[in-house]
């Protein structure tokens, strides 16, 4: 049974076991007109097991759950690679305006000119920002944008009669996990390219792997070590010389936005994560949006739909001539796209340049402040994030990165991304973003330094952390070994 | 004239930046970018200057006013349905602890998202009659495509069958994913065309033209050739219709956006994805599991608190960030906030409210159809039982009908006359749900009655 108060075992009682039979949260009108016969009984169901709660009970239950969650609005959330920055509230207000929220995607174009106009302008902004003029906003998230981009490459190779031969996609070992997974989903074999000792792609290994069986090279730029790839121009030159295409994972665009364009560097196609660079809320794990931007040569293959503007200023949904097709039934995460465009218009071009400047400044400040206390496998100036390693604490104090993360929770911070990238042992991937203040960065560094000292003086307090959270460490092994994945009625 | 605006989301002042730069021993913020190729640095970018918040709101208010759809009577469905969403839903999904968090990698401070996801999984399983659900996918079409990929992995087969009439958007998405995976897609008109080459047959419980299908013979035909049955279901209709799992489906997908209250022009969306237990480790996407604390906590008196129940992301060895190119999918960021809204709507309705809503939807749609069928020159196509969408043949062509209704300030249904099915010939697919205002239906009937008057066509 659950106990009231802070120590309550809220998790033991799901909505299904709350409330009482006959209780209702909403009143549904009864039909009083002429009654049509229901379909035959073999098509119908007896009933459905669902909670029976009053409206107040449901609101209290989900409010209680919300208080057991840490968001960017709760405190600093330095989750590397995820760009957990402040989400402007005005963007939410705009996206939920009924004039946008109620529009139907199959309405004739003349009935949805307002939304189409915004989408068209956002396409143009992203084309400018990436230097890649062919844009589709359709993909639902970064991973789907990647799939769109790789399918476009597949179509382009097919069109030039090269697909049967070019079966491999090269991916550095410092890439997001979605890169190799996407290449495999698009039907290609994946060849992993190692990183050199300084975190750049091992150029010799890349050169050796390139050949006329290679379809594309996928690279995250800046990479997941938070480092700028210093050979990028030479790499893209080699990739193109081998007849392959260059795919850019633009998830980390926030490091360079306004200062460097993927198109200028020679990329053929790039996807962006609007929920990162353009500050749309992450929603506990989505929705996101993952537009693709490409060269004119790849424009015929863009995913559907795209938005066009006629000479008379009217907008229309259109389809690229040899499109890879739709990736969702309709036009993508329009609610997210509206927020991203509102963000771009609010901060303007100068504001975008300031975001990358301050994001990189904060990351380098953190690197400097923590430098003497944690191992730094790639000891170079960083871009938007810095990857430390908990190896010293593991070796000297028997305190693992896992424990360090839990210790941060007790000190009021959302932990960084841990154990990723996979090429860094005991990785701590930290991204402060431009929306954290100088004193917030200093406070985080102070917490990390305190943890490093606690690892020596009182390691058990870290092994037993967190103690201030709504619940303690959970048995994740048992969860995977004997999966309980849904409510069942109590016997 | 006004001065250039500062970025209101960046807290560091010039003094902060100067102090940090001094500590770093670097001359300027720009110098942090010295590793980037000099010839491409700081390009000219044609993006407008900053605007004050109130001006941005005005800009969007003006753009929104150019949207007519949504503010006038509309009978479009075809995948996006107007639903009555309880006010508590937008209230709860707006709580910033939900909105501004991310994928719950740190369970101790993410129990809100995790427990809500477990509620979602449980709710989807109850609706669909399935054993296991993930935490949601992009939309119904990409969920159907992922189901086809699952079927391919489970059977080792390289073709799938789509049972027409299927939503054209769904068919197109399945084809795009299948192009990637080098899987053949066969559109079939009858389930007897499913063969042992097919990994699965994909069938809508309510087909694209609105008719309710009996999934049982479809699942039986698939199973006879050891293929899977992937069913596409409407969550509100599931208040009335047999659970697809009960009819033999192996995977059930559906669209949850319209119950989340968060869509705009059809997106973002929410793909429901649930399967039989045997496919658990083949599932794409995130899955949340139930567990308990490792160690007891202590109360203020220092006494041990019995181990409490909590929720974690689990079975992650399927996923891209661990398995990379051998993952079941590249899926990463999903649709968590929509899943939350969906769950609250369904749970607020409860077992009785869901059934009543489905029946209200059914009765209101059938009443509208009856009134239209009674108009001289109009026909509602008979093609078996249906739920909320019906095929109307007017005395004029579907495009002319749309123009006529538009002149009356009404958005017509979806023109399906280009399709090959007999039922779709010269037909428009109209949709009426429990949330369609009665006055809108009255206006429609009145406008349709005027068709005859303006064209002079006699029944």
Interface residues (C-beta under 8 A of the other chain):
Chain A: X3 X7 X9 X10 X11 X12 X14 X15 X16 X23 X24 X25 X26 X28 X29 X30 X31 X33 X34 X35 X36 X38 X39 X40 X42 X43 X44 X45 X47 X48 X49 X50 X51 X52 X53 X55 X58 X59 X62 X63 X65 X66 X67 X68 X69 X70 X71 X72 X73 X74 X77 X79 X82 X84 X85 X86 X87 X88 X90 X92 X93 X94 X95 X96 X97 X98 X99 X100 X101 X102 X103 X104 X105 X106 X107 X108 X110 X111 X112 X113 X114 X115 X117 X118 X125 X128 X129 X131 X140 X141 X142 X143 X144 X146 X147 X150 X151 X154 X176 X177 X178 X180 X181 X182 X183 X184 X185 X186 X187 X190 X228 X230 X232 X233 X256 X258 X259 X260 X261 X264 X265 X273 X275 X279 X281 X282 X283 X284 X285 X286 X287 X288 X289 X303 X304 X324 X325 X326 X327 X328 X329 X330 X331 X332 X333 X334 X335 X336 X338 X342 X344 X345 X346 X347 X348 X349 X350 X351 X352 X353 X354 X355 X357 X358 X360 X361 X362 X364 X365 X368 X381 X405 X406 X409 X414 X415 X417 X418 X420 X434 X435 X436 X437 X438 X440 X464 X466 X467 X469 X470 X471 X472 X473 X474 X475 X476 X478 X479 X480 X483 X484 X485 X486 X487
Chain B: X4 X5 X6 X7 X8 X9 X10 X11 X12 X16 X17 X19 X20 X21 X23 X24 X26 X29 X30 X32 X33 X35 X36 X37 X40 X41 X42 X43 X45 X46 X47 X48 X49 X50 X51 X53 X56 X57 X59 X60 X61 X63 X64 X65 X66 X67 X68 X69 X70 X71 X74 X76 X78 X79 X80 X86 X88 X90 X91 X92 X94 X95 X96 X97 X98 X99 X100 X101 X102 X103 X104 X105 X106 X107 X108 X109 X110 X111 X112 X113 X115 X116 X118 X119 X121 X122 X123 X125 X126 X127 X131 X132 X133 X135 X136 X138 X139 X140 X141 X142 X149 X167 X169 X170 X172 X173 X175 X176 X177 X179 X180 X181 X182 X212 X214 X216 X238 X239 X240 X241 X242 X243 X246 X255 X262 X263 X264 X265 X266 X267 X268 X269 X280 X286 X287 X288 X289 X290 X291 X292 X293 X294 X295 X296 X297 X299 X305 X306 X308 X309 X310 X311 X312 X314 X315 X316 X317 X319 X320 X321 X322 X323 X324 X325 X326 X327 X329 X330 X331 X332 X333 X334 X335 X336 X337 X338 X340 X344 X346 X347 X348 X349 X350 X351 X352 X353 X354 X355 X356 X357 X359 X360 X362 X363 X364 X366 X367 X370 X385 X402 X406 X411 X414 X434
